[in-house]
């Protein structure tokens, strides 16, 4: 079973049918992604608009788009609907780049493409920020995520205009409360507004560029919030926070508990790092990077030699979170970064990327509703660790209880801190 299939099996919440231009699709949805019960109304409105433009292009012999970007693809509904229809009419001279900041989105997009007969090279899914790729494209399509924040949405307008081929079009559906702001940004950046279509809760904007093809480099600037100094376990550190990533104002309480547990077990941590110099240290689901950045500062005090030689390995679902952590760690060379949903599903990739197992692991898993993945996490720890490895995990108290009850043979619990509904646990692999 491939990683894509395994992820879909593990996180599938519902399978639904959907019809687009006479083509019946089967779509796997997930509680871990947007629109987990059915295809949402915004996507349906956008697809009706796209259907009209396809019919118009065919009737006027204008040709169908050959390069399409599905920005913020989620489970891949929009791009897959277009691609399967194109294939059904014998049109195959196209590629669809589906991008989502969430690794789970990439896996579900790829899986839904496969089960509907749309595979590489016509559909290629990537874990990356909105409009990260250079293009250019005939069509950019997006059910743009409002949670990205206004700074990122405004940048979407500006950058999308630079990624279009001559006479290219952007098709965006956005929730009605943000529609007027979006319209103002189109005016500000000189977009050629073709039309707007309103639904009960959403508005579709169709626009293009008034200039020639100009492909600009991607910028992280709209994601940047501010740089501040924070403190965990009485040890200070500096971090630059990003929009679209949790814990931008202060470190999560779990980071506080994990820091307290690390201080409590600092002698053991020092011993492990002394025995495994140059070995990678594993961080899973790091948000802004509060704990990894603090851990580097902590080592500078507790084990200066280890701090100098630490090789951080950062993984998790959100590529923006991973990039934020990588940036904030300020180590040379840059920390290794590999997206993953559950370490067990991607253990072979994680080991291949690092070149060795991990003597020290810190995990902050996100519990996805209606899934039971704690046995898989234990399986991951068995694969990714070596005898003597220290494994730390931070969870809500309820989920931590479930995780601890499932502890497999060969691991010994060394530490446990529980406060205010959260719990940090430490284990040693025997």
N, C-alpha and C positions, 0 to 999 in steps of 0.2 A: 504494500500500500504506500502510495506517495505521500509526502508531507501535506500536499494540497488536499488529497482525499481524507487523510487522517484528521486534519483541522475541520473540514466540513462535517465529518462524522461526529467529532467531539463537541462541536459548538452549534450544530444545526438545531434551531428551535422550531422551524416550520418549513414545509415545502408547499409552494403555491404555484398555481397555473396563471399564466398571463398571456394575453393575445395582442400582437402588434402587427397590423396590416395583413391579417389573415394567417400569421405564423403563430403557432402555439408554443409557448416557452414554459419550461419548468425551472423554478427558481428556488434555491435553498437560502433561507434567511437565518439570521442569528440574533440572539438577545444581546450579543456584544457589539452590534452594529445598529446604525440608524434604520428605522422602519423594519422592526423585527416580526410584525404580524402580517403585513401585506405590502404591496407596492403603494407608496404614499401618493397623496393627491397631487403634490407638486411635480413629482416625476411623471404622473399620468398626463398632466397639463403640458409639460415640456415635450413629451413624446407626441402628443396631438399636433403641436406646432411643428415639430420636426417632420412628421408625416406629411403635412401640407407642403413644406419646402421640398421634400423628396418628390412629391407628385408634380410640383411646379417645375423642378429641374428636368424631370423626365419629359413633361409635355412640351417644354421649350428647347429640348435637346441641348441643355446646358452642361450635361455631364454630372455625375455624382461625385461627392468628395472622395479623394484618394487618401488623405491624411486627416485623421480625427483625433482630438484629445478629449478624453472623458475625465474631467478634473474633479476630484473628490468622488470617486466611483462608487464607494460603499460596497454593496454586493454585486455591482456591475450591470444593473438592470438596463440603463440607458444605452451604453455602448453595445451590450449584447443584443438588445432589441434591434438596433440599427444593423449590426453586423450579420445577424442571422437573416434579416430581410434581404440585405444585399446579396448574400449567398443564394437565397431562394430564387432570385430573378437572374442568376447567372453572372452577377457582377462580383468580381474577385480582386480587382485592382485597387485594394484599399488596405490600410493598416489603422488599427485603433490602439492608441496608447492610453491605458487606464491607469490613473494614478490616485493613490490615497495615502494619507499620512499614517494610516493604521495597517500594520502587517496582517491583521485578521481580514481587513478589507481586501488586500491584495490576494490572499488565499481564496476567499470566497468569490471574488471576481474571476479568478482563474478557474475555479471549480465550476461555477455556473456557466462559464464559457465552454468548458469541456463537455458538460452534460447536454449542452445545446448545440454541439457540433461546431463551435467556434474556438479555434486553437491558434497557437503561434504558427506563422508570423502575423496573421490577421488581427489577433487580439493579444497584446502583451501587457501584463499587469506589473506595476511598479509600486514600491513603497517610497513615497517622496512627497514633499510639500506641494501645495497648489502651484501650478505653472512653473515647476522646477526645470523641466526640460526646455531646450532652446527652440524646438520647432523648426521651421514654421508649419502651420496647419491650414487646411481649407476650412475646417470647422472646429471650434472649441465649444464643448457642451458641458453644462454643469448645473446640478441641483446644489447650488452653492451653500455650504454649511454656515448658518448664522452664528454658530458658536465659535467660529474662527475669530470673531471680533471685528469691529469696524475698521481698524487700521489695516488688517489683512484684506478685508473685502475691498477697501479703496485701492489697495495695491493691485488686487486682482484686475480691476478695471484698467489701471494704467499699464500693467504688464501685458494683459491679454491683447491690447492693441498693437503690441510689438511682435506678437507671435503668429500673425496672420499672413498667409500668402495673399497675393493680389486678388481682390474681390472676395477674400475670406470673410467668414461670419462667426460671431460668438452668439451662442444661445444659452441664456442663463435664466433659471427660475429662482425666485427669491421670495421669502415670506413677506406679506404685505406691509408689516410694520417697518421694514427696512427699504421698501421699494422707492420711496421718495429720495432717500439718501443716495441710493444707487443711481437714480436718474440724475441727480445733481452732479455726481462724480463723472457720469458720462459726458455731461456738458463741460465740466471743468477740464477734462482731458481731450476734448475735441472729437469724441466718437461720432461716427456716422450712424445715428439711430434709425434703423429701418422700420421697426414697429414695436409696440408693446401689446401684450395680450393679458387680460386680467381674468383670474378665477376667483372663487369665493375667498380663498385664503392666501393666494400666491399671485405673482405677476411675472410674466415672461418678457425679457428684453432680448431683442435681436438687434445686433449692431455690428459695425465693421470699422475699419480704419480709413481715415481720409487721406492718409499718406501712402508711400510705397513701403515695401517690405523692410522692416527694421527689426532685427532680432537683438534684444538687449540681454545682458547677463542677469541671472537671478540675484536678488538681494535679500538678505536676512533683515534688513533695517526695519521693515514694518512689524516684524515679530518682536523686536527688542522693547522691553519695558524700561527697566532701570537697573543700575548696579547698586547693591547695598551690602553692608556688613551684618552678619548674623552670628548667633552663638548657639552651640549645642554642647551640653555637658561642660560648660564653662570654657569651651575652646572656640575662639572666633575664626571666621572665614568670610571671604568675599565672594559674591555670586551675582551674575547678571541674569535677570529673569526674562522669559519670553512669553508673549501672548500665545494662547492655545495650549498651554501646559499647566497642569495643576500646581498648587503650592507656590504661587508667584509672590504672595505677600509675606509668608513665613513658612518655615519647614513644618511638614505634617507631624502630628503627635507621634506617629510611628517612627519617624526619623529620630525624635527625641529618645524614645525607648531603645531603639537600636544603638544609638550612640552611648547611652548609659550601659547597655549590655556589653558593648565593645570595650568600654573603659574597665568594666568589672573583670573582663577576661583578657586584658591587655598582655599579661604575661604569656598566656597560651598563644595569642596572636603573634607576638614577637618571636616565640619559639618556632612556630610554623613558617613564618616568613624567613627566618634565619636558616632553616633547613632547606627551603625552596627558593633560593635567590633567583631572580629573573623570571619566576613563574607568574602567570597571569592571575589577577584577582578579579573575580566574577561579580558583576553588579546587574541585577535584573529589576526592571521597572523603577527607574530612578527619578521620574518627574523632572523638575528643574535641575536636579543633580545635587540637592542639599547634602544627602548623606555621603556620596562619594567624595565631594569636595571637602566636607568636614573630615572624612576619614583620612584624606591626605594630610590635612593640618594636624590631625591627631597623631599620625605616625611621625610627623616631624618632631613632635615632642616625646612620644613614647619609644620610638624606634627609628632614629634619624637615618640609619643606614638603609633600612627597609623602605623608608619614604623616598629615598633617592632612587631606588631600583624598582619601585612598584610599576607594574604593567597593567593598567586597568583594562578590563574587557567589559564593554557596556552592551546590554541587550534588552529588548522589550518591544512592545507593540508600536508605540508612537515615535516615528522618525524625528519629529521636532523635539521631543523630549530627549531622545538619544543625542541629537546634535547639540542641544543645550548643555547636556552633561559633558559631552566631549569638549566643548568650548570652555566650560567653566573649570574643568580639571587642570587646564594649563600645564599639561605635561608634554615633554618632547621625547620621542615622537608622539603624535596624537594617539589617544587611547583607541584601541580597536573597537569597532562598532558593527554589530550584526543584528538586524531586526529578527525578532522571534515572538511567537504567541505564548507557547508553553515550552520551556526548555526541553522537555522530553521529545516533542515533535521534531525539533530541529537540532537534537543533540549531536548528530554527525556533522552538521554544518558548523556548530559552535566549536566542536573539538578540532575540526579541520582548520578553522580560522585562527584559533589560538595556538595550535600546534601541540597542545598538551592538556591534560586535565587540570583542575583548579584546586590548589591547596586551601583557598579561602573563598567562600561564596556568601554573598548577601542578596537576599531575595525579598521583594515587596510585591507579592502577587495581587492582581486585581481579580476578585472573585466575580465571575460572570454568572448572572442568574440562571437557575435551572440547569447547571452543569456541576458535575462532581469530578473535579480534576485533581484532588489531592493525592490519590494513588499515582497519578502521572508525575506529579512533582517529586514524590519519593523515588520513582523510577529514574527521573532526571538526575537527582542527586547521586544515585548509585552510579550512573553513567559518567557524570561530569567530575566526580571527586576521586581522590586516591586515599589509601589508608593514612589516617592522621589528619585529613582535611577537616576544617571547621566550617560548618554550614549555619548561617544565621537566616532567620525568616521572620518577617513582621506581618501580622494580620489583625483583623478584628478579633476580639476575644472569642467570639462564637466560632469563627472559621479556624482559629488557632487551636481550639479544643478538638475540632474534627481532625485537623492535620496531625496533631500530636497523638491522637488515639490510633492513627493509621501508621505510626512509626514502624519501619521495617527492621528486621534483624540486622545487626551490624552497625547500628547508630546508637550512640549514647547521648542523652540529654545532659548538657553541661550547665546551662543557664536559662533563666526564665524570669521575665519581668512583665507584670500585668498591672495596668492602670487605666482608669477611665474608659473602659470598653475596648482597649487594645492590648496586644500581647506581643512581645518579642521573645523568640526562642533561639537557643544555640545548641548545636549537636556536633559530636565528633564521630567521624567514621573510623571504626575500629579495624 
